[in-house]
Amino acid sequence: MKTNEADDILTPEQWNEIQCRLKLTFPEISDEDVQYHESSEQDLLRMVGYSIHKDLQMMQGLFLC
């Protein structure tokens, strides 16, 4: 069974790249909001979105380009 790329576990390097982009876009994000743990990109976006009151669809839209 092939998994969706968005469901793949992020490496620490991938996590760091995404967290840097998120912190540039949303300066109100704290380090605790983006602390690394094994999860997917969707999970990271969902957690951060929850902290800043944005839905997952809006958060995913930031990374389409």
N, CA, C and O atoms as a GROMACS GRO file, in nm:
protein
  260
    1MET      N    1   0.084  -0.119   0.000
    1MET     CA    2   0.000   0.000   0.000
    1MET      C    3   0.088   0.125   0.000
    1MET      O    4   0.176   0.138   0.084
    2LYS      N    5   0.064   0.214  -0.092
    2LYS     CA    6   0.140   0.338  -0.102
    2LYS      C    7   0.078   0.442  -0.010
    2LYS      O    8  -0.044   0.460  -0.007
    3THR      N    9   0.164   0.511   0.067
    3THR     CA   10   0.113   0.613   0.157
    3THR      C   11   0.122   0.750   0.093
    3THR      O   12   0.202   0.773   0.002
    4ASN      N   13   0.040   0.839   0.141
    4ASN     CA   14   0.040   0.977   0.095
    4ASN      C   15   0.168   1.044   0.144
    4ASN      O   16   0.205   1.027   0.260
    5GLU      N   17   0.235   1.121   0.059
    5GLU     CA   18   0.358   1.187   0.096
    5GLU      C   19   0.339   1.277   0.218
    5GLU      O   20   0.430   1.289   0.300
    6ALA      N   21   0.225   1.340   0.231
    6ALA     CA   22   0.198   1.429   0.344
    6ALA      C   23   0.190   1.352   0.475
    6ALA      O   24   0.203   1.411   0.582
    7ASP      N   25   0.169   1.219   0.468
    7ASP     CA   26   0.161   1.137   0.588
    7ASP      C   27   0.295   1.078   0.629
    7ASP      O   28   0.305   1.015   0.734
    8ASP      N   29   0.399   1.096   0.547
    8ASP     CA   30   0.531   1.044   0.579
    8ASP      C   31   0.590   1.118   0.697
    8ASP      O   32   0.569   1.238   0.713
    9ILE      N   33   0.665   1.046   0.779
    9ILE     CA   34   0.732   1.107   0.894
    9ILE      C   35   0.843   1.200   0.843
    9ILE      O   36   0.922   1.162   0.756
   10LEU      N   37   0.848   1.319   0.896
   10LEU     CA   38   0.949   1.417   0.858
   10LEU      C   39   1.082   1.388   0.927
   10LEU      O   40   1.086   1.345   1.042
   11THR      N   41   1.190   1.413   0.856
   11THR     CA   42   1.322   1.406   0.918
   11THR      C   43   1.342   1.536   0.997
   11THR      O   44   1.271   1.634   0.975
   12PRO      N   45   1.438   1.538   1.090
   12PRO     CA   46   1.464   1.663   1.162
   12PRO      C   47   1.499   1.779   1.069
   12PRO      O   48   1.464   1.894   1.096
   13GLU      N   49   1.568   1.750   0.959
   13GLU     CA   50   1.604   1.856   0.863
   13GLU      C   51   1.480   1.911   0.794
   13GLU      O   52   1.466   2.032   0.778
   14GLN      N   53   1.389   1.823   0.752
   14GLN     CA   54   1.264   1.867   0.689
   14GLN      C   55   1.181   1.948   0.788
   14GLN      O   56   1.126   2.053   0.753
   15TRP      N   57   1.173   1.900   0.911
   15TRP     CA   58   1.097   1.968   1.016
   15TRP      C   59   1.153   2.110   1.035
   15TRP      O   60   1.078   2.206   1.043
   16ASN      N   61   1.286   2.120   1.041
   16ASN     CA   62   1.350   2.250   1.062
   16ASN      C   63   1.319   2.346   0.947
   16ASN      O   64   1.292   2.464   0.970
   17GLU      N   65   1.322   2.296   0.825
   17GLU     CA   66   1.292   2.380   0.709
   17GLU      C   67   1.149   2.433   0.716
   17GLU      O   68   1.125   2.552   0.693
   18ILE      N   69   1.055   2.346   0.748
   18ILE     CA   70   0.915   2.387   0.757
   18ILE      C   71   0.894   2.483   0.873
   18ILE      O   72   0.822   2.582   0.860
   19GLN      N   73   0.955   2.453   0.988
   19GLN     CA   74   0.936   2.541   1.102
   19GLN      C   75   0.993   2.680   1.076
   19GLN      O   76   0.937   2.779   1.121
   20CYS      N   77   1.104   2.689   1.004
   20CYS     CA   78   1.161   2.820   0.970
   20CYS      C   79   1.065   2.900   0.882
   20CYS      O   80   1.046   3.019   0.904
   21ARG      N   81   1.006   2.834   0.782
   21ARG     CA   82   0.909   2.901   0.695
   21ARG      C   83   0.786   2.945   0.774
   21ARG      O   84   0.734   3.054   0.752
   22LEU      N   85   0.740   2.859   0.865
   22LEU     CA   86   0.624   2.894   0.946
   22LEU      C   87   0.654   3.014   1.036
   22LEU      O   88   0.571   3.104   1.049
   23LYS      N   89   0.771   3.014   1.099
   23LYS     CA   90   0.805   3.124   1.191
   23LYS      C   91   0.825   3.255   1.117
   23LYS      O   92   0.800   3.362   1.173
   24LEU      N   93   0.869   3.249   0.992
   24LEU     CA   94   0.879   3.372   0.913
   24LEU      C   95   0.740   3.426   0.878
   24LEU      O   96   0.718   3.547   0.880
   25THR      N   97   0.649   3.336   0.847
   25THR     CA   98   0.513   3.374   0.810
   25THR      C   99   0.432   3.417   0.931
   25THR      O  100   0.353   3.511   0.924
   26PHE      N  101   0.451   3.347   1.042
   26PHE     CA  102   0.376   3.372   1.165
   26PHE      C  103   0.473   3.394   1.281
   26PHE      O  104   0.505   3.299   1.353
   27PRO      N  105   0.522   3.517   1.301
   27PRO     CA  106   0.619   3.543   1.408
   27PRO      C  107   0.568   3.510   1.548
   27PRO      O  108   0.648   3.495   1.641
   28GLU      N  109   0.437   3.498   1.564
   28GLU     CA  110   0.381   3.467   1.696
   28GLU      C  111   0.400   3.321   1.737
   28GLU      O  112   0.373   3.285   1.851
   29ILE      N  113   0.447   3.237   1.645
   29ILE     CA  114   0.471   3.096   1.677
   29ILE      C  115   0.590   3.086   1.773
   29ILE      O  116   0.695   3.145   1.750
   30SER      N  117   0.570   3.011   1.879
   30SER     CA  118   0.678   2.992   1.976
   30SER      C  119   0.761   2.869   1.939
   30SER      O  120   0.720   2.788   1.856
   31ASP      N  121   0.878   2.857   2.002
   31ASP     CA  122   0.962   2.740   1.980
   31ASP      C  123   0.891   2.613   2.024
   31ASP      O  124   0.909   2.507   1.964
   32GLU      N  125   0.811   2.622   2.128
   32GLU     CA  126   0.736   2.505   2.174
   32GLU      C  127   0.633   2.459   2.071
   32GLU      O  128   0.604   2.340   2.060
   33ASP      N  129   0.578   2.554   1.995
   33ASP     CA  130   0.480   2.520   1.892
   33ASP      C  131   0.540   2.433   1.783
   33ASP      O  132   0.470   2.354   1.720
   34VAL      N  133   0.668   2.446   1.759
   34VAL     CA  134   0.733   2.374   1.649
   34VAL      C  135   0.846   2.283   1.697
   34VAL      O  136   0.936   2.250   1.619
   35GLN      N  137   0.843   2.243   1.821
   35GLN     CA  138   0.944   2.152   1.873
   35GLN      C  139   0.936   2.018   1.800
   35GLN      O  140   0.827   1.965   1.779
   36TYR      N  141   1.052   1.965   1.761
   36TYR     CA  142   1.055   1.842   1.681
   36TYR      C  143   1.006   1.720   1.760
   36TYR      O  144   1.041   1.700   1.876
   37HIS      N  145   0.926   1.642   1.693
   37HIS     CA  146   0.895   1.505   1.735
   37HIS      C  147   0.852   1.430   1.609
   37HIS      O  148   0.807   1.491   1.512
   38GLU      N  149   0.864   1.301   1.610
   38GLU     CA  150   0.834   1.222   1.491
   38GLU      C  151   0.687   1.234   1.454
   38GLU      O  152   0.599   1.186   1.526
   39SER      N  153   0.662   1.298   1.343
   39SER     CA  154   0.526   1.309   1.291
   39SER      C  155   0.532   1.354   1.146
   39SER      O  156   0.640   1.379   1.092
   40SER      N  157   0.416   1.364   1.086
   40SER     CA  158   0.408   1.403   0.946
   40SER      C  159   0.397   1.555   0.933
   40SER      O  160   0.376   1.627   1.031
   41GLU      N  161   0.411   1.602   0.810
   41GLU     CA  162   0.394   1.744   0.782
   41GLU      C  163   0.254   1.790   0.820
   41GLU      O  164   0.237   1.898   0.876
   42GLN      N  165   0.154   1.708   0.789
   42GLN     CA  166   0.016   1.743   0.824
   42GLN      C  167   0.002   1.761   0.975
   42GLN      O  168  -0.065   1.854   1.021
   43ASP      N  169   0.064   1.674   1.052
   43ASP     CA  170   0.057   1.686   1.198
   43ASP      C  171   0.121   1.815   1.246
   43ASP      O  172   0.066   1.883   1.333
   44LEU      N  173   0.236   1.848   1.190
   44LEU     CA  174   0.303   1.974   1.226
   44LEU      C  175   0.214   2.092   1.193
   44LEU      O  176   0.195   2.180   1.277
   45LEU      N  177   0.160   2.095   1.072
   45LEU     CA  178   0.074   2.207   1.032
   45LEU      C  179  -0.052   2.214   1.117
   45LEU      O  180  -0.098   2.323   1.152
   46ARG      N  181  -0.106   2.098   1.150
   46ARG     CA  182  -0.227   2.094   1.234
   46ARG      C  183  -0.196   2.150   1.374
   46ARG      O  184  -0.274   2.229   1.427
   47MET      N  185  -0.083   2.110   1.432
   47MET     CA  186  -0.046   2.158   1.566
   47MET      C  187  -0.023   2.309   1.568
   47MET      O  188  -0.072   2.380   1.655
   48VAL      N  189   0.052   2.356   1.470
   48VAL     CA  190   0.081   2.500   1.463
   48VAL      C  191  -0.047   2.577   1.434
   48VAL      O  192  -0.072   2.682   1.494
   49GLY      N  193  -0.126   2.527   1.341
   49GLY     CA  194  -0.253   2.592   1.308
   49GLY      C  195  -0.343   2.604   1.429
   49GLY      O  196  -0.408   2.707   1.448
   50TYR      N  197  -0.347   2.501   1.510
   50TYR     CA  198  -0.427   2.505   1.632
   50TYR      C  199  -0.378   2.617   1.724
   50TYR      O  200  -0.459   2.689   1.783
   51SER      N  201  -0.247   2.631   1.737
   51SER     CA  202  -0.190   2.734   1.824
   51SER      C  203  -0.221   2.875   1.777
   51SER      O  204  -0.237   2.966   1.859
   52ILE      N  205  -0.229   2.893   1.645
   52ILE     CA  206  -0.251   3.028   1.593
   52ILE      C  207  -0.392   3.046   1.536
   52ILE      O  208  -0.421   3.145   1.468
   53HIS      N  209  -0.478   2.949   1.562
   53HIS     CA  210  -0.620   2.956   1.524
   53HIS      C  211  -0.640   2.962   1.372
   53HIS      O  212  -0.720   3.041   1.322
   54LYS      N  213  -0.567   2.877   1.300
   54LYS     CA  214  -0.583   2.862   1.155
   54LYS      C  215  -0.616   2.715   1.127
   54LYS      O  216  -0.566   2.627   1.196
   55ASP      N  217  -0.700   2.690   1.027
   55ASP     CA  218  -0.734   2.550   0.998
   55ASP      C  219  -0.627   2.485   0.910
   55ASP      O  220  -0.545   2.553   0.849
   56LEU      N  221  -0.632   2.353   0.906
   56LEU     CA  222  -0.532   2.276   0.832
   56LEU      C  223  -0.529   2.315   0.684
   56LEU      O  224  -0.422   2.325   0.625
   57GLN      N  225  -0.646   2.336   0.625
   57GLN     CA  226  -0.652   2.373   0.483
   57GLN      C  227  -0.577   2.504   0.458
   57GLN      O  228  -0.503   2.516   0.360
   58MET      N  229  -0.594   2.602   0.545
   58MET     CA  230  -0.524   2.729   0.530
   58MET      C  231  -0.373   2.709   0.545
   58MET      O  232  -0.294   2.766   0.469
   59MET      N  233  -0.334   2.629   0.643
   59MET     CA  234  -0.191   2.603   0.667
   59MET      C  235  -0.129   2.531   0.548
   59MET      O  236  -0.018   2.565   0.507
   60GLN      N  237  -0.198   2.433   0.491
   60GLN     CA  238  -0.146   2.361   0.376
   60GLN      C  239  -0.133   2.453   0.256
   60GLN      O  240  -0.042   2.435   0.175
   61GLY      N  241  -0.220   2.550   0.242
   61GLY     CA  242  -0.216   2.644   0.133
   61GLY      C  243  -0.089   2.726   0.130
   61GLY      O  244  -0.048   2.775   0.024
   62LEU      N  245  -0.026   2.743   0.244
   62LEU     CA  246   0.098   2.819   0.250
   62LEU      C  247   0.213   2.750   0.178
   62LEU      O  248   0.308   2.815   0.136
   63PHE      N  249   0.204   2.618   0.164
   63PHE     CA  250   0.317   2.540   0.112
   63PHE      C  251   0.293   2.484  -0.027
   63PHE      O  252   0.366   2.394  -0.071
   64LEU      N  253   0.193   2.535  -0.097
   64LEU     CA  254   0.163   2.486  -0.230
   64LEU      C  255   0.258   2.540  -0.335
   64LEU      O  256   0.275   2.478  -0.440
   65CYS      N  257   0.322   2.654  -0.310
   65CYS     CA  258   0.411   2.712  -0.410
   65CYS      C  259   0.548   2.649  -0.407
   65CYS      O  260   0.635   2.687  -0.485
   0.00000   0.00000   0.00000
